[in-house]
Amino acid sequence: MSKRLEVFKHAPEAYKGFAAVKSYVQTCGLPAELVELVYLRVSQINGCAYCIDMHTRDLLSQGVKIDKVVLVPVWEEAAALFSEKERAALAWAESVTRVAQTNVPDSDYQKAIAILGEKELADLTVAVSLMNAFNRFGVSMRMAPAALAS
């Protein structure tokens, strides 16, 4: 595989914008573990090895048990490990990430808003959108996961 460019090295002003959104998500009031679980699930759907590696490591360093982390791809089957809010957030993240297939139906919205409320759903949608964008950078530019550097 050929080495590809580092997008933000060549577009530093764009990076500042993405960093500002990331900073917003970190301070908006959503629980950090919930955000990382959503980031991991979005990255799994998009097949971004760099982000999967990073968010898995982040969750483990936050003290999330490995049992929960490895079952994120099948969170519905392992629902007992995830809170109601986490399940709602993961379902919303999947629907929004797969927007071309789902068109994010009203039923998904109604389920999410009932559990998360307006502010959390708005903030979660920002987080999901941000991670989808970061995944596109990671995949298209073949960013190497930390596991490959070890």
Buried (B, 14 or more C-beta within 10 A) or exposed (E): EEEEEEBBEEEEEEBEEBEEBBEEBEEBEBEEBBBBBBBBBBBBBBEBBBBBBBBBBBBBEEEBEEEBBEBBEEBEEBBEBBBEBBBBBBBBBBBBBBEEEEEBEEEBBEBBBEBBEEEBBEBBBBBBBBBBEBBEBBBEBEBBBEEEEE
